[in-house]
Amino acid sequence: MDTYSVDIVYQAISALFQGTNPKEQEKANKWLQEFQKSIYSWTIADELLHQKRDLHANYFAAQTMRNKIQNSFSELPPHTHESLRDSLITHIGQIDEQTDSVIVTQLSLAVADLALLMATWQEPISDLLKALSPHPSAIWPLLEVLKVLPEEIDSRYLRLGANRREQVHKQLDASAECVLEFLCVCAQREDLDQQRIWNATLRTYSAWLVIHAFPLSHICDNALSQLAFRLLSQPVETSGKLHDNATECVCALLSCMGTRSGSVDADPQVARIFEAVCQLETAYHLSVAHEDTDKTINYCRIFTTLCDAFSLDMFESQHALKGLDLVLLCVGHFDYEVAEITFHLWYKLSEDLFQRYDEKLTARFRPHVERLISALYRHAQMESDHDGLIEENNNFYDFRRKVSDLLKDVAFIVGSGACFKQMFIILQEPNTTWESTEAALFVMQNVAKNILPEENDVIPKVVEAILNMTDQTHIAVRYTSIMLIGELCDWIENHSDLLEAVLNFLLYALQQKNGLAPAAAIALTSICAACRQKMICHISGLVEIARSLDSFQINNDVAIGLLKGISLILTKLPREQLQPALREIVGFQLQPLAQLLESSHCPLEKGERSDPVYWIDRACAIIRHTNPDVPDNVEHPTVAILNDAWPLISRVLEKYQSDLRIMERTCRLIRYAVRMVRKQALLLVEPLIKQIVVLYALQHHSCFLYVGSILVDEFAKSNECITGLLEMLQAFIEPTFGLLQLENGLRNNPDTVDDFFRLASRYLDCCPLQLLQSSLITPIFQCALIACSLDHREANSSVMKFFVNLLTWGRSSNQRHSECRPLVIELATQHGGALVMNLIQASVFQLHSYMLADVAEVLTELKNAVTNAQMQPFLAHALEALPKKNSGGYVTATQQQLDEFSNTVLRADTTKAVAQALKTFTRLFR
């Protein structure tokens, strides 16, 4: 205790917030963080709050109290809970109008979290209302406590558990009527700061609406709902903050409507709310007239939420479509940021219509979507005085990208062909401006993929106009036209008489230095992918493009895409043409790489020609997408190329071994090379294994483990390779375990966990008996037991996949390798208890809910490998180890719930049933 006292803590706070020496401030910050973790911080923070020396000390004390309750409540013995509660209520009661709002929030959260955690506090809402509501100065903090309490129920830090959450919801439901009455009285009080109280009251009301605490009959006509609508109907008089809170309130109210059973036509209360929102149209127009964009955005949110809440009604009632008209009013606003708010609604509507697959229903919404597309066309227009292209990563570029996604989603409602024709009509209008032309082409570009290749009415005219564009046409129009040509690749494949002209057009654009080259390269890639067979006669020209790649004004990602397109054509070449063409194109990448290896003075610049990755990625794209159909008994045309390239690849591995990025890309190249020629890469196996084993021991790059798994996949089914591959695994184990056994080794090296267990799974897939008979399986299994708790998605998935692949061989139905079964059963019998224990502990305390399906699969396979008589005690022991009560004193899981979970798992016939039981069970502790 000697190191902590009120005065010493106060000195540290002063040093942190008022000091001028950065080193001393850092030192004070670390000291205070350690202090907050100590048991003494409870009493000292309480004392600081009583003393109220200054703002910083008060804030620190309030934050400390909140953090301690949230994260360290178990430090307090149960008999101290009541005194802590009383002290906090006293602090809340001493808040006045001068108290900083941040301190009020922290203290309110502390009280709310305590109310949720403290099982013996039976009626917190009633107690708080009795203690604080009679005092005018305490109304504001009381409202803040009432606001944050329902918000904290699902806090992932408190981990209340399903039982406690249900109990709290019942408490709140029971208190809802008196809370609503209190809120209505507060809203009508005239002895308090009206703006502050209205803001606080509406925020609190919204928080209770979100958890659906009030019955529908109580929320439609009460004073607070009326206040919110009244404020929203007067946009000029209502302050911005109050307008925001009234908006939140109405949106929360509408979300409650979404869960109702009555329809807008059948339920008078629902109809009143619907009409009240519709009457805000006048206020919306007023906000537009006053150019108050923030309030306009609020109305847009309300109208969009209205359609969300009444989405089912819109499918059944013509009247409910009025909401969609209001949304379209907002979409037509001159500011595209207003329109963007509605996008999620259109996504949802298009998804619903697509799933229902009802032409009559789709036709009902067609006029609305036509209006939407017309508005998007206007919003997508560039400024008339804009000279060049749109710069990437600015707001308008991002907005057009979202428009692009939305157009692709909703086009089917009106028909892509109809949309294309609608834009074509705009193009034909006299005196069409360049920005209108570009926007129409942009819309066409986003629906072109879905137009039937047989279309012969509009597209030929559009393509002809594009091919005849002059250099005087605005650069943005030319850019979008080129992108449109790329999207029409399937149509061009069906109209091959135009292919030559299209290629000449794209080649000309590719050679420009004005920003058109990237669009031309992307379009050419699409043409190559769609017209593979018909592009064979142009292979010599494509090889020349590959040779001249760095003369074009394109970045490396676009160049890689172009190489991918060329490689798809290579695949279609006859064998005698494929090998020389491939050797030449791969050589264009490997020769500069070889020069980099020879150069000792050239500094490595990431993403530039001096970066090995620049060339490796290009070579990888070529190898990956050149997939000729070659029978196993015929020599692959690329084997010789790969064998010749191996010395260079080996030198890259050696020279840049400490650079993880280069090693990962090189390993990816090896992966695709081996995958392409498969067992014909046999000559590379031995030197490759020797090198990656040595490099892994030195550098611990997990990509070497991944290469190992590729080799196992391709060669472990050949008896002559199994011994060498097991030796490789043996060599990988020592450095892997050494790394993972360090402090936080699993958490700091998820890629190693992922790739190591992926490798182990490959052995179990390809040569299970040899691995199960070896001495390696037990330490690998034990390592996997520890790795169960790692909450990294991919790494944990690989661990679970390892267990599944292992236990699968223990099934009674296993006929393929029946000699594996007794070995697996022995492992499962010996380590099954530890496995179930670790899986249950990880599921409850570490893993995210989306990871539990993998755990369920392991439990299901373990059940298949052992008997229920063995599985039952495994489960019983694991469940017995779980805490029966939480730090607040409430029951986490009843014995009935534990038994129910155990019985469900034991009886379940499917993985899905186990996964559902696991998800339900873990909620008891979260």
Buried (B, 14 or more C-beta within 10 A) or exposed (E): EEEBEBEBBBEBBBBBBEBEEEEEBEBBEEBBEEBBEBEEBBBBBBBBBEEBEBEBBBBBBBBBBBBBBBBBBEBBEEEEBEEBBEBBBEBBBBBEEEBBEEBBBBBBBBBBBBBBBBBEBEEBBBBBBEBBBEEEBBBBBBBBBBBBBBBBBEBEEBBBBBBBBEBBBEBBBEBBEEBBBBBBEBBEBEEBEEEBBBBBBBBBBBBBBBBBBBEBEBBBEBBBBBBBBEBBBEBEEBEEEBBBBBBBBBBBBBBBBEEBEBBBBEBEBBBBBBEBBBEBBEBBBBBBEEEBBEBBBBBBBBBBBBBBBBBEBBBEBEBBBBBBBBBBBBBBBEBBBBBBBBBEBBBBBBEBBEEEEEEEBBEBBBEBBBBBBBBBBBBBBBEEEBEEBBEEEEEBEEBBEBBBEBBBBBBBBBBBBBBBBBBBEBBEEEEEEBBBBBBBBBBBBBBBBBBEBEBEEBBEEBBEBBBEBEEEBBBBBBBBBBBBBBBBBBBBBBBEEBBEBBBEBBBEBBBBEEBBBBBBBBBBBBBBBBBBEBBBEBBEBBBEBBEEBEEBBBEBEBBBBBBBBBBBBBBBBEEEBBBEBBBEBBBBBBEBBBEBBEEEEEEBEEEEEBBBBBBBBBBBBBBBBBBBEBEEEEEBBBBEBBBEBBEBBBBBBEEBBEBBBBBBBBBBBBBBBBBBBBBBBBEBBEEBBBBBBBBBBEBBBBBBBBBBBBBBBBBBEBEEBBEBBBEBBEBBBEBBBEBBEEEEBBBEBBBBBBBBBBBBBBBBBBBBBBBBEBEBBEEBBEBBBBBBBBBBBEBBBBBBBBBBBBBBBBBEEBEEBEEBBEBBBEBBBEBBBBBBBBBBBBBBBBBEEEBBBBBBBBBBBBBBBBEEEBBBEBBBBBBEEBBEEBBBEBBBBEEEBBEBBBEBBEEBEEBEBBBBBBBBBBBBBB
